[in-house]
C-alpha cells in the first residue's frame, strides 16, 4: 500500500521546467572559461584560406582527388587511439575509427550513429594540408557543420582558435569536443560553456543554434620533437534523432614551430655533411601521378614558397647550380630546458630535388633528431603533391 501511495505521489508531481541557459559566469573552471576567443572568425567554403564574417549557408562541391585511404574507415565507432606517425602526417589516419551511418540492433530506439562519409575524405585531406601552411581556413565541412581554424605561432608557443558553425536548419544539441593532449604538447583550453569534454570534466555538451558558432581557444607549447598531429573528436545530436561523431586532426605539426635560418652555400653544405647518418637523415622519392602536369620552373617556385612561407625555412640559394633544387634551413624551437636552463632546439635542413624527365621529387631531411627529420619529410611530400 505504501508503494502505491509513493507511485501516486510521483504521478501528480508537476513537471520540472528547464531553466534557460545562463550567461557564462566567471566561476567556471579553467577548461570551461567564459572568455570567448578574441578573434572571432567564421570560415566560408568559398574562401579556402581566409575568413568571412558569417558562417556560410551553402556548401561548394570539392572535385579533389582521393588521397585518404577509404578502407581505413570502419563501420563502428571506436575509442581514440594513438595513430602511427607516418599515417598521421600523410593524413591517412586522420579519419580512422570514424563511424559511418548505422543503427544499433540491440537498442532499436537508440539514436542513429552518423560519421564521416567517404566522399568527404579527399576534401578533408586537402583542407588539413592547406592549413599546415596557411594561417586560417576550413578544416571540415558538411551539411551540418563547418569547422574553421585560425592559428599563429611564435617560437615554441602557439595559439589556435577553432570555430564550430551550425549549417543545419535546426540546433545541434549536446555538442562537445575532446582534444587529445599528448605529452609533447602543453595545452590550455577555454571555450563556449560545456563545449570542452575531457577526463576531468565530463561535459554534457552545449547547444549550437542555427547559423551560430561554438568557439574553442587552445594555447600550446611544444616540449619535444614529434611527428603526428593531435586528434579532435566532435560529437553532437540532431532533432532528427541522429548522433554525429567526427574524429578529426588539428593542423598542429612540427613545421609550425620552425624559425628560419639563413645560410650561405658553404655553411649549408658543411652542416649538411655533418648530419649524415641513418638516425639523422630521412629521404623519400615521390613520383607524381601520370595525369599530373609536368614539373616546370613555376612548379618549383610554388615548392619554394611552401618551404619558405609555409614551413618557415630560410631558403639557401646557390647551393646547387640548377633551378630544380630547393634547399632550406630552420630551427625547431621547444619550451624544454637543458641542464643549464637553456631552451632545447633542433637544427633542421631540407632539400627538395626535382627530376622533370621522371616527373618525380626526392625529399631529403637531415636534423639532430629522427622525429624532426621524419615529420618534415612527411609534411613536405603531401604539400608538394598538392602544389600541382
C-alpha positions in Angstrom: 0.0 0.0 0.0 2.9 2.3 0.8 4.4 1.6 -2.6 1.1 2.5 -4.3 1.0 5.8 -2.4 4.5 6.7 -3.5 3.7 5.9 -7.1 0.6 8.1 -6.9 2.6 10.9 -5.4 5.1 10.8 -8.3 2.2 10.8 -10.8 0.8 14.1 -9.5 4.1 15.9 -9.1 4.2 18.9 -11.5 6.7 18.6 -14.4 10.0 20.3 -13.9 10.7 23.3 -16.1 14.2 23.6 -17.5 15.8 26.9 -16.8 17.1 28.9 -19.6 20.9 28.7 -20.1 22.5 31.4 -18.1 25.3 33.6 -19.5 28.8 32.3 -18.9 30.0 33.0 -15.4 33.5 33.8 -14.2 33.3 30.9 -11.7 33.8 28.3 -14.3 36.9 26.1 -14.3 40.0 26.9 -16.4 39.0 24.5 -19.1 35.5 25.9 -19.3 36.4 29.6 -19.3 33.8 32.2 -20.0 36.2 34.2 -22.1 35.5 33.7 -25.8 38.4 33.8 -28.2 39.1 37.3 -29.1 39.5 36.9 -32.9 36.1 35.5 -34.0 36.1 34.3 -37.5 33.7 32.2 -39.4 35.2 30.4 -42.3 33.2 30.1 -45.6 33.9 27.4 -48.1 34.3 29.9 -50.8 37.4 31.4 -49.0 39.8 28.4 -48.9 42.5 30.1 -46.8 40.7 33.1 -45.3 37.8 34.1 -43.1 34.4 35.6 -43.7 32.1 37.3 -41.4 29.3 34.7 -41.3 29.0 31.0 -41.4 28.2 30.0 -45.0 24.8 28.6 -45.7 25.7 26.5 -48.7 28.5 24.1 -49.4 30.6 24.2 -52.5 31.5 21.0 -54.3 35.0 19.7 -54.0 36.4 18.0 -57.0 39.6 17.0 -55.3 41.4 13.7 -55.9 41.0 10.8 -53.5 44.0 10.8 -51.2 42.7 9.4 -48.0 42.6 5.6 -47.7 38.9 4.9 -47.7 39.3 1.3 -46.5 40.5 2.7 -43.2 37.0 3.9 -42.3 35.3 1.4 -40.1 31.5 1.0 -39.8 31.6 1.1 -36.0 32.7 3.9 -33.6 35.8 3.2 -31.6 37.7 4.7 -28.8 40.5 7.2 -29.6 43.9 5.6 -30.3 47.4 6.8 -31.0 47.9 6.7 -34.7 51.3 5.8 -36.2 53.2 8.9 -37.1 53.5 8.3 -40.9 49.8 7.8 -41.3 49.1 10.9 -39.2 51.4 13.1 -41.3 50.1 11.6 -44.5 46.6 12.1 -43.2 45.7 8.5 -43.9 45.0 8.0 -40.2 43.1 11.2 -39.7 39.7 9.6 -40.1 40.3 6.1 -38.8 37.6 4.8 -36.5 35.1 7.2 -38.0 31.6 5.7 -37.8 29.6 5.8 -41.0 25.8 5.7 -40.6 24.3 2.7 -38.7 21.7 1.7 -36.2 22.2 -0.3 -33.0 20.2 -3.6 -33.5 20.3 -4.3 -29.7 18.8 -0.9 -28.9 16.2 -0.1 -31.6 15.2 3.2 -30.0 18.8 4.4 -29.7 19.9 7.3 -31.9 21.3 6.5 -35.4 25.0 7.0 -35.4 26.4 9.1 -38.2 30.1 9.6 -39.0 32.2 11.0 -41.8 31.1 9.8 -45.3 33.8 8.5 -47.6 33.1 11.1 -50.3 34.3 13.9 -47.9 37.8 12.3 -47.4 39.6 13.9 -50.4 38.4 17.4 -49.3 39.4 16.7 -45.7 42.9 15.8 -46.6 43.4 18.8 -48.8 41.9 21.1 -46.1 44.3 19.7 -43.5 47.3 20.1 -45.7 46.3 23.7 -46.7 46.1 24.6 -43.0 49.6 23.3 -42.2 50.9 26.1 -44.5 48.2 28.7 -44.1 47.1 30.8 -41.1 43.4 30.2 -41.4 40.9 28.1 -43.4 38.2 25.4 -43.3 39.2 22.2 -41.6 35.9 20.3 -42.2 32.5 20.9 -43.7 29.3 19.0 -44.4 25.6 20.0 -44.5 25.5 20.1 -40.6 28.8 21.6 -39.5 31.6 23.8 -40.6 34.9 23.8 -38.6 37.2 26.7 -39.2 40.7 27.2 -37.7 42.9 30.3 -37.2 46.4 29.7 -35.8 49.6 31.5 -35.2 53.0 30.6 -33.6 56.0 32.3 -32.1 58.9 30.1 -31.3 57.8 27.1 -29.2 54.3 28.6 -28.5 51.1 28.8 -30.5 47.5 29.9 -30.4 44.7 28.1 -32.2 41.2 29.4 -32.5 38.6 26.8 -33.6 35.1 27.7 -34.7 32.2 25.3 -35.0 29.4 26.7 -37.1 26.0 25.2 -37.4 25.0 25.0 -41.0 21.9 22.9 -40.4 18.3 24.3 -40.2 17.8 23.0 -36.6 20.0 23.3 -33.5 22.8 20.9 -32.7 22.4 19.6 -29.2 24.8 18.0 -26.7 27.6 19.5 -28.8 31.1 18.7 -27.3 34.7 18.5 -28.4 37.5 16.3 -27.0 41.1 17.3 -27.9 44.0 14.8 -27.5 46.7 16.2 -25.3 50.0 14.3 -26.0 53.0 14.5 -23.7 55.0 16.6 -26.1 52.4 19.4 -26.1 51.4 21.5 -23.1 47.8 22.8 -23.7 45.5 25.2 -22.1 41.9 25.4 -23.4 38.9 27.6 -23.0 35.7 27.9 -24.9 32.0 28.1 -25.0 30.3 26.8 -21.8 30.1 23.0 -21.7 31.9 22.6 -25.1 35.1 21.0 -23.8 34.9 17.3 -23.0 37.9 15.9 -21.1 38.6 13.3 -18.4 38.4 15.8 -15.6 35.2 17.5 -16.7 32.5 15.2 -18.2 30.7 17.8 -20.3 27.0 17.5 -21.0 27.7 19.5 -24.2 26.3 22.8 -25.4 23.6 23.9 -27.7 24.7 25.4 -31.0 21.7 27.3 -32.6 21.3 27.6 -36.3 23.8 29.9 -38.0 25.7 30.4 -34.8 29.0 29.2 -33.5 30.7 27.5 -30.6 34.3 28.6 -30.1 37.4 26.9 -28.7 40.8 28.6 -27.9 43.9 26.5 -27.4 47.2 27.8 -26.2 50.0 25.3 -26.8 53.7 25.0 -26.1 55.8 22.2 -27.6 58.3 20.5 -25.4 59.8 17.8 -27.6 60.1 16.8 -31.3 57.0 15.0 -32.7 55.7 13.6 -36.0 52.0 13.4 -35.5 49.0 15.7 -35.2 46.7 15.8 -32.1 43.2 14.4 -32.6 40.0 16.3 -32.1 36.7 14.4 -31.7 33.4 16.2 -32.2 30.1 14.8 -31.0 26.5 16.2 -31.3 22.9 15.2 -31.6 20.2 16.5 -34.1 16.5 16.8 -33.8 16.1 14.1 -36.4 17.4 11.6 -33.8 20.9 11.2 -35.1 24.1 11.1 -33.1 27.1 12.5 -35.1 30.7 11.7 -34.3 33.6 13.2 -36.3 37.2 12.3 -35.5 39.5 15.0 -37.0 43.0 16.2 -36.5 44.2 19.7 -35.7 46.7 21.1 -38.2 49.3 21.3 -35.5 52.5 19.8 -37.0 56.3 20.1 -36.3 56.8 22.8 -39.0 54.5 25.1 -37.1 57.4 25.6 -34.6 60.2 26.4 -37.0 62.2 29.6 -37.2 64.1 30.3 -40.4 67.9 30.3 -40.6 69.8 32.0 -43.4 73.0 30.1 -44.5 75.3 30.8 -47.4 76.1 27.8 -49.7 79.3 26.9 -48.0 77.8 26.9 -44.5 74.8 24.9 -45.6 76.9 22.1 -47.2 79.2 22.0 -44.2 76.2 21.4 -41.9 74.6 19.0 -44.4 77.7 16.8 -44.4 77.9 16.9 -40.6 74.4 15.5 -40.3 75.0 12.3 -42.3 73.7 9.1 -40.8 70.6 6.9 -40.6 69.3 8.4 -37.4 69.5 11.9 -38.7 68.6 11.6 -42.4 65.1 10.8 -43.8 64.6 10.5 -47.6 61.8 9.5 -49.9 61.1 9.7 -53.6 57.6 10.7 -54.8 56.5 10.2 -58.4 53.6 12.4 -59.5 50.5 10.8 -61.0 50.5 10.1 -64.7 47.9 12.7 -65.4 49.8 15.4 -63.4 51.2 18.4 -65.2 54.9 18.4 -65.8 57.4 19.9 -63.4 58.5 23.3 -64.6 60.0 26.4 -63.1 56.6 27.7 -62.0 56.1 24.5 -60.1 59.5 24.9 -58.4 58.5 28.4 -57.3 55.4 27.0 -55.7 57.6 24.4 -53.9 60.0 27.1 -52.8 57.1 29.2 -51.4 55.9 26.2 -49.4 59.3 25.6 -47.9 59.9 29.3 -47.1 56.5 30.7 -46.2 54.6 27.5 -45.3 57.3 25.7 -43.3 59.2 28.8 -42.2 62.6 27.6 -43.5 65.2 30.1 -44.7 66.0 29.4 -48.3 69.7 28.7 -49.0 70.2 29.8 -52.6 73.3 28.9 -54.7 73.8 25.5 -53.1 73.2 23.9 -56.5 73.6 25.5 -59.9 70.2 24.3 -61.1 66.6 25.5 -60.8 65.4 22.1 -59.9 66.6 22.0 -56.2 65.3 23.9 -53.2 67.4 23.9 -50.0 66.4 25.4 -46.7 67.5 25.6 -43.0 65.5 26.2 -39.8 65.5 25.7 -36.1 62.8 23.7 -34.4 62.0 25.5 -31.1 60.9 23.8 -27.9 60.0 25.1 -24.5 62.0 22.4 -22.7 65.2 23.3 -20.8 68.6 21.7 -20.7 70.7 21.3 -17.5 71.9 24.9 -17.9 68.4 26.3 -18.2 68.7 27.0 -22.0 65.9 26.1 -24.4 66.4 22.8 -26.3 66.2 23.4 -30.0 66.9 21.2 -33.0 68.7 22.4 -36.2 66.9 21.2 -39.4 67.9 21.1 -43.1 65.8 20.1 -46.1 66.5 19.6 -49.8 63.8 19.1 -52.4 65.2 17.9 -55.7 63.0 17.6 -58.9 63.5 15.3 -61.9 61.4 16.8 -64.6 62.0 13.9 -67.0 60.8 11.3 -64.5 58.1 13.7 -63.1 59.3 13.0 -59.6 60.6 14.6 -56.5 63.1 13.5 -53.9 62.8 15.0 -50.4 65.7 14.6 -48.0 65.8 16.0 -44.5 68.6 16.0 -42.0 68.2 17.0 -38.4 69.7 16.2 -35.0 66.5 14.3 -34.1 64.9 11.5 -36.1 61.4 12.6 -35.3 62.1 16.0 -36.8 63.6 14.5 -39.9 60.6 12.3 -40.4 58.0 15.0 -39.7 59.5 17.5 -42.1 59.8 14.9 -44.9 56.2 13.7 -44.5 54.5 17.0 -44.4 56.7 18.2 -47.4 55.7 15.3 -49.6 52.0 16.0 -49.0 52.3 19.7 -49.6 54.5 19.3 -52.8 51.9 16.9 -54.3 49.1 19.3 -53.6 51.1 22.2 -55.3 50.4 20.7 -58.7 
